[in-house]
Amino acid sequence: RVLFDQATLLERGKGDLEGALAARIAGLEITPDARQELDATRALAKRAGASLRFASALEQIADKLRRKEDAMLASDLLFRAGAAAEEDAEDLGRATELYQRVETLGARSVDA
């Protein structure tokens, strides 16, 4: 929670979008299932022009989730990464790669 609060201070207090994004991504590494923070981080990444950085960060976090019971969370992170790449960065190639990884995990299906 501290990292997310720090991100808010960096963004609102100093206008430091890059620093705020770095703090939010660090927070997601600790609590990757924080849905509200995932949404806020994606919005910040879009404002900062760093949607592909956000997508890559989510992919790396998903890659660290190795337990079988983490498959749904990993799929959700990869799906969110794909959505950011597709909708925010308009990079359909990258989005397709990420959506294919979701399908490979088999925890959810993607209609893209």
C-alpha positions in Angstrom: 0.0 0.0 0.0 2.9 2.3 0.7 4.2 2.2 -2.8 0.7 3.0 -4.2 0.5 6.0 -1.8 4.0 7.1 -2.9 2.9 6.9 -6.5 0.0 9.1 -5.8 2.3 11.7 -4.2 4.7 11.6 -7.0 2.0 12.0 -9.6 -0.1 14.6 -7.9 2.5 16.4 -5.9 5.4 16.5 -8.3 3.9 15.7 -11.7 6.4 12.8 -11.9 4.5 10.3 -14.1 7.6 8.1 -14.7 8.4 7.9 -11.0 4.8 7.3 -10.1 4.5 4.5 -12.7 7.7 2.9 -11.3 6.3 2.9 -7.8 2.9 1.5 -8.9 4.6 -1.3 -10.9 6.7 -2.1 -7.8 3.5 -2.2 -5.8 1.9 -4.6 -8.3 4.9 -6.9 -8.0 4.0 -7.3 -4.3 0.2 -7.4 -4.7 -0.5 -8.4 -8.2 -4.2 -9.2 -7.4 -5.0 -5.6 -6.4 -7.6 -4.9 -9.1 -8.2 -1.3 -8.3 -4.5 -0.6 -8.4 -4.1 -2.5 -11.7 -6.7 -0.2 -13.2 -5.1 2.9 -11.8 -1.7 1.8 -13.0 -3.0 1.2 -16.5 -4.6 4.6 -16.6 -1.4 6.2 -15.4 0.7 4.3 -18.0 -1.7 5.5 -20.7 -1.3 9.1 -19.6 2.5 8.7 -19.5 2.6 7.1 -22.9 4.0 4.0 -21.4 1.3 1.4 -22.0 3.7 -1.1 -23.5 6.0 -0.7 -20.5 2.9 -1.5 -18.3 2.1 -4.5 -20.5 5.6 -5.9 -20.2 5.6 -5.4 -16.4 2.4 -7.4 -16.1 3.8 -10.1 -18.3 6.9 -10.3 -16.1 4.8 -10.4 -12.9 2.7 -13.2 -14.5 5.8 -15.1 -15.4 6.8 -15.2 -11.7 3.6 -16.9 -10.7 4.5 -20.5 -10.9 2.0 -22.3 -8.6 -0.9 -24.1 -10.3 -3.3 -22.1 -8.2 -1.9 -18.9 -9.6 -3.0 -19.7 -13.2 -6.1 -17.6 -13.1 -4.2 -14.6 -11.7 -1.5 -15.0 -14.3 -4.1 -15.3 -17.0 -5.8 -12.1 -15.7 -2.5 -10.2 -15.7 -1.7 -11.3 -19.3 -5.2 -10.5 -20.5 -4.9 -7.0 -18.9 -1.5 -6.6 -20.5 -3.0 -7.6 -23.9 -5.8 -5.1 -23.5 -3.4 -2.3 -22.7 -1.2 -3.2 -25.7 -4.3 -3.4 -28.0 -6.4 -0.5 -26.7 -4.0 2.0 -25.3 -0.8 1.4 -27.3 -2.6 0.2 -30.4 0.0 -2.5 -30.9 -2.0 -5.4 -32.2 1.0 -7.7 -32.7 2.0 -7.4 -29.1 -1.6 -7.8 -28.0 -1.9 -11.0 -30.0 1.2 -12.4 -28.4 -0.2 -11.7 -24.9 -3.6 -13.1 -25.7 -2.0 -16.3 -27.1 -0.2 -16.7 -23.8 -3.5 -16.4 -22.0 -4.9 -19.2 -24.2 -1.8 -21.3 -23.6 -2.3 -21.2 -19.9 -5.8 -22.5 -20.4 -7.3 -20.8 -17.4 -9.5 -18.6 -19.6 -10.4 -18.2 -23.3 -9.9 -15.0 -25.3 -12.2 -13.8 -28.0 -10.0 -11.3 -29.8 
